[in-house]
Amino acid sequence: MKTFKTRFLILMTVLFAFNLANAQDEQPTMFAVHTDNVTFDMMPKYEELAKKLKENCEKYNIDINWTAISVEDGRYVYVTPIKNMAELDENPMGNLAEKMGKEAMGEMFNEMDDCYDSHSDSVIHLMPELSYIPEGYSTEGKNHREYHFLYYSPKNAKEMKEGMAKVKEMFKTKGVKNGYSVYHSGFGSEESYYMVSVAGSSDLSIAQGGEENDKLLGDDKDATFWNVIKLATKYDQVEADIRPDLSYSPSEEQ
């Protein structure tokens, strides 16, 4: 938690996602990610403390922002857009310590420490050139996420990226209406991977959208998807939810 206290800007999950703007050239493409692996029995307490943190940031209008994501396996992921790696050396919680009091803030973070046995920090990159965002597509009102992780060996990096690009081209050619966003692993990741984020209002709506996509893509999809899957050393799929109640951004009113 010491890293969490001094470098809270390193917030994530992909994952796992994040509400994306439609104009790709205006989107941030680098994100700092912090993941807390919360034990199931401590989830209620952890969420209580996470809300307390948000409330104090709102009270003092702290200049920091994060999107919170809860994953089905107990991970709580906090994501913050950053412009460059130098931002990781900043201490955005310094103002909160000054306003709230170092002792009170430290006690709050220490209580959060008791809720998990491990946590991690990393950086991920949005890949606009591989993401498929058709005209008119929006993630507004869609807070459920389905994350697909495709891990691969560095030797296959070029071929893997080419395969992902061909998948996007297939979706575009077939006129698929449902979009998806692609992220790539960065600093702090032990393995290279692509993460595909699919948004929906629920797991059912995502499943229904997948069935519609399959009909549009037809038999052509099998070979195109296989060119990507065959390169993967490991594949994971997880369900998650964007948590507006745990997310924070400062008020524009001072």
N, C-alpha and C positions, 0 to 999 in steps of 0.2 A: 504493500500500500504506500510505501514511501515514495515510489515513482509516481503513483497515482496522485499523491498529495502535491508534489512539486511540479509535475508535468501533466496536469489534468487535460491539457489541450490534446494529448494523444488519445483521442476518443474514437471508438468505432461506432458491430456488426454488422448484408452481405449481406451483409452482408449486404453482407447483406443488406441496405438501400433505404432508402433514402428517396425522398420525393425529388424527381428530376424535372428540371425546366425543359420546355420543348425546344428551345433554341440551343443547339449543341455548342455553338461558339461562345455562348455566355455562361456555360456551366463550368464550375470548378472541376478539375480533372485529377487532383491529388487530395487524398483524405487521410487524416490521422485516425487511427483506430485503437480503442481500448476495450478489452474484453475481460469481464469478470465471470469466472466459472462458479456460479453460485450453487450451493448445495440445495436440494429440493426442500428440505425442512426449514431452511432459512429464507426462502423466497419472500414470504410475507414481510418479515423484518427488513429485508434488503430493500424491497419496494417502498416501504415506509420511510427509510433513510434516504433513498434516491429522491423521493418527493420532497423531503425536508431540504435536501441540497438545492433542488430547483426553486423551492419557495424562498430560500435565503438569497439566491442569485437574483430572483425577481424583486425581492425587497430592496436590495441595494443596486439593482440594475447593473450587474457585473457584465463587463464587455467580453463575453465569450458565448459561443453557441454550440450546441450539439444535437444530433438526432439519436434518440435511444431506440434500440431494437431488442426485443426479447425473443430468444430462440427456444424451440421446443425442448432442447436438451439441457436447459438451465443456464445457458449463456446469456449475459446481458452485454450488449454491444453498444458502444457510444462512438459516433462518427462526427468528425469536425473537418470541414474543408480547410486546406492550407495552401498557401501560394508556393512555398518552398520548404526545404528541410530545416532551414535556419529557424523557422517558427517553432520547431520542437524544443528549442532551448529557452523559450520564453516561459514565464510563470504566470499564466492568466488568473490563477487563483489568489495571487498576492493581494489584490484589492478586496477580495472576500475576507481574507484573514484580517486585514486592516479594519474593515467595517464590522465584521461579525465577531472578531476577536480570535487570536491564534488558538487559545485554549479551547474555546467552544467549537471551532472548526476542526481542530485536531481530535477532539472527543467524537465528533460526528463521523470522521473518517475512520477512526479506530473501531467504532461500532460496525462500520461497513466491512472492515477487515475480518470480523468474526463470521461473516456470512459466506465466505468462500475460501478455498484452500489454494487457489492459484489464479493468476491473471496474466495478461500479456498485452504488449503494445506492438503495433505494426503500422505500415503505410500501404495503402492500396491506390490504384490508379484507374480512373474511368477511361474506357477505350471507345471514344465516339465512333471511330472508324470501323469498329466491329459490332457496335450496338445497333439494333434495328428499331427506329422510332418513326413509324409511318405517319403521314400527314393526318392531323386530327387526333392522334393518340395522346392520352394524358393519364397520369397516375393519380390524379386528384380523386380523393374519396376511396382510394384503393390502398388500404394499410396492411393487407396481408401480403406476405412474400413467400415465394418458393425459390430457394437458392440451389443452383446446380454447380458443384465444384469439380472441375476437370484438372487433375494433376498430371504433369508430364515431366519427362527428363529434359534437361537443358539441351541435349543433342538434337531434340525434336522441336526446338522452339520455332524455327522458321516454318516448318511444315505444319505445325499446330496452328500458327497464326493464319497461314494461308487457308487451312481447312475451316477455321472460324469465319473468315471472310467469305468463303463460298457458301456457308450456311446463310449468312446475311443476304447475299445476292439471290439465293434461292427464295427466301422469304419475300424479298422485294419483287422478284420476277413473278411470283405467284399471287402477289397482291394481298398478303396476309395482313389482317387488320390489327392483330395483337402485337404489341412491341415488347422488347426486352432490352435490358442494359447489360453490358459486359464490363467486368472489372478484371484487372490483372494484379497479381501479388507484387509486393514491393519490399522495401526495407523492413527487416524484422521477421520475414516469412522463411521458414525452414525449407519449404518446397515451392517450386514454381507451379502456379495454377491460374486458370481462368475461372471467374465466378460469373454465372449468368443469373441475373435477377429478373424474376417474372412477378408482376404485380397483379393483384386482384382484390376484390372486396371480401373474398373468403377462399378457402381451399377448394370449395365446390366450383366457384366461378372460374378459378384457374384451370381446374380439370376440364370444365366445359369448353373453355377457350382452347385448350390443348386438342380436344376432339375436333373442333372446328378447323384448327390449323392442319391437322392430319388429313382432313378431307380435301383442303385446298392444295396441300403439298403433293398429295398422291404418292405413287410408288417411287417417284424421283427422290424422295427424302431419304430412303434407306441407304443408298450409296453415299449420299452427301454427308449424312450423319456418321456413317461408318468410317469415313476418312478422318473424322475427328476422334471418335471413340477408340479406334484401333491404336491411337498414339497415347492414350491416357494410361498412366500407371495406377491410377486410383480414381474412383468417382464417388462423390457424396451428394446426397440431396437432403435438405433440411427445410422445415417450415418455420416461419418466424412472423412477427408482427411489429410494425412501426408503432412506437408508443408515444403519442403526442403528450400524454400525461406525465411522462418522464423526460421529455425533450425540452430544450430551453434555447431561447434567443432573447437578446436584450431588447427592451422597449425603445422605440425611436424617440419617445418623449422623455426628456431629461428633467 
